[in-house]
Amino acid sequence: MKSEMKFIGLFVLLWVLIMSSTANATLVYVTEDNLEDYSYVVGDGTIGIVDTTSAPGTLTNLSLELIWPTSSDDAGIQITDLGDPTVSSIIGWDYWVKAPEYYNPHLTMFLDTDGDLFSDTEARVSTYNSGYGDEWLNIDSSGDIRFRIESEGGSGYSPLWTWSEFQEEFGDAVVEEIVISHYGYYISGNTAYLDDFTFGDTDYAIGIPEPTTIALLGLGSVLLLRRRR
């Protein structure tokens, strides 16, 4: 009976944790079971979930290992079921990366501009990240960002824009999908790591939290609720 009560208590703590952390956002777990649904692979690139490294402050001790053997290979995450939001509706984004200098993954948005911004209707917009060294880094939409903009009509780099300035330029464009990978911005083969990321109102966590982590986080949520009362 006591063991059943402990199990029920743990379930309640988990439910409180999920409900409190996703009140304004959707939480999606990327696991071994559904990794294929989110994988973006080109050539001999490979992607896998590993427990050798994880970003600080993320939900699990797991991360994604991205291996790019040559400059023509690629691997990363691809999200296609965004629901066709406009750029102006995306409140922001962030993701954790770890890679040798100048080789970190980039966020690429595929936009349908409906012919308003270009002669064609498709545009590929990528964050242009310079190197940060072989350490975990959180890249987000809060600072000034340089974007690479490509379409059939040509390509080039934007000035340093805030996310709100980017939204002023592309606000009505529809985000059809996003990819987080090197996407052609590196010279030779490499291994990089990608951890939890957020786009708009959806949080993506790599793996499932361990039971101990769930219990501790759930207990913290209960204590926080008590304190608020």
N, C-alpha and C positions, 0 to 999 in steps of 0.2 A: 504493500500500500504506500509506504514511504517513497519507494523508488518511483512509483507511478506519479506521486505528487511532485517529485523532483522533476520528472520528465515534463509534466504539465506546466510546472513553474518555468522551466527552461523555454518551453514553447511560447508561453506568455511573454517572457522577456524578449525573445526573438521578435515576436509580433510587435511589441512596443517599440523595439529598435527600428524595425522596418517602417512602421507607421510614422514614427517621429522623424526619421531621416528622409522619408519620401513624401512628406505632406505636400510639398510643392514640386516634386520631381518624381520621375519614374526611375526605378532601380533595376538594371538588367545585369545578370551575371553571365560572363563569357567563360564557359567551362569546356572541358574535353568533349562533352556530349554535343555542344552546339558550336564549337570553334569553326567547323567547316562552313557554317552559315555566315560567319563574319570574316573569313579569311580572304585576303587579297594576295595572290601569288602569280609571279611572272617568271618564266624560264625555270631555272633550278633553285629559285628562292624557296625557303621553308619557314614555317611558323609553328611554334609549339609553346605549351605552358610549362614553365619551369619554377622550381622553388629555391633556386640558388641566389636569387636577388629580388628585392622588392623595393618600391619607392617608399620614403618615409610618410607615415600618416595615411597610407592606403588601407583598404578594408581587409586584405588578405596578405599572406606571405608569398604569394605567387605573382608572376609577371609573364609577359609574352616575350619569347626569344625570336628575333627576326634575323635570319641568315641570308646574306646576299653574296653568293660566291664570286660573281663577276659584275661588271658595270651594267650588263644587260639583264641581270636578274633583279627581282624585287620581291618583297614580302611585307605584309602589314595587315591592317584592319580595314574592312570596307563595310559601310552601313548604307543600305539601299532603301530601308523601310522607314524613312524619316517622316512620311506623310505629306511631302511637298510643301514644307514651310517656306515663307519668303525670308529673305535676308533680314528684313526689318523686324521680323518676329523672333529672331534668335537673340536671346538675351546675352549670350556669351558662350565661351567654350574654354576648355583647358585639357591638357594631357601631360602625363609624366613620361619622360624619355631618358635613356642612358646609353651613350655611345661615344666612341672616340671622337676627338675634335673634328668638326666639319662634317660629321657623318650622321647626325641625329635625324630621326624621322620628321616629316613635315605633314601638316594638315592640308589636304587638297579638297576644295569644294567644287562640285560640278554644277554649274548654274544654267538654268533656262532663262535667258533674258527676253524671250519673246520678240527679238529683233529690235528692242528699244535701245540697247547699248552698242550693239555691233550689227554688221550687215547680216551675220548669221545669228542663230538663236542659242548656240552653245558656247560656254566659256568655262575654262578651267582656272581656278584661282587658288594659289598655294601660298602658305606662309613661307617666307624666306628667312630661315634661321641660320645665323653664322654659328661657328663651333663653340662648344661650351666645355669640352673636356669629358673625360670618362667618369662622370658622376651624374647622379639623378638630378634632373632639372624639371621644374613644372613650367610649361609654356602655356600662357593663357591670353585672353583677349583684353586684358586690362591695360596693357601698355601700348607704346607705339610699335607698329608692325609694318614691315615692308612685304608687299604681296607680289607674286609673279602672276601676271594675267595673260592667258593664252586663248586665242580663238582662231578660226580659219583666216581672219583678217590680219593676224599678226600677233606679236607677243612683246612683253616688256615688263618693267618693274614699276610699281607705284611709289609715290613718296612715302615717308613714314606716316602712317595713318593710325588714328585710334579706331577702335571698333565702330564707334558712332560715326566717324567720318567715312569708313568703309560702307556702313549702312546707308549713308546719304548718297553714295555713288551707285550702290547695287540694291537698294532697299526693296524694289519690286520684283527682283529676280527670284526665281524658285530654286531652292537647294534640292537637287534631285538625289544626290548621294555625296558621301564624304569618304575619303581614303586617308589613312595615316600610314605613310611609308616613306622611303627615301625619294621615290618618284623622279629619279633622274638627277638628283642634286648631289652626286658624289662621284668619285673617280674610280675607286677599285672595290674589291670585295670587302665585306665587313660583317660583323655581328653587332646588333643593337638590341635594346630592350624597351618595351612599351608597357606601362602599367595603367592604372585606372584613368578613365577619361570621361569628359562631359561635353555634350553638344546640346545647346538649348536647354530644355527641361528634362533631359534624360542623362542619368549617370550610369556608366558602364564599369563594372568591377570585374577584375580578372580572378576567376576561381570562386570557391565558396569559403567563407570564413570558417576557421576551425572551431569546434564546439567550445573550447575555452575562450576563444576570442568573442564568440557570440554571447556567451554567458557574461563576460566582463563588460562588454558594450551594453548588453541589455540591463545589467545591474546599474551601470552608469546612467542609462536613460531613466530608470525608475527613481534613482536618487535625485536626478535633475527635476523630474516631475514633482517629487515631494518638496524639493526646495522652492519650486515655483509656487506651490500651494501655501 
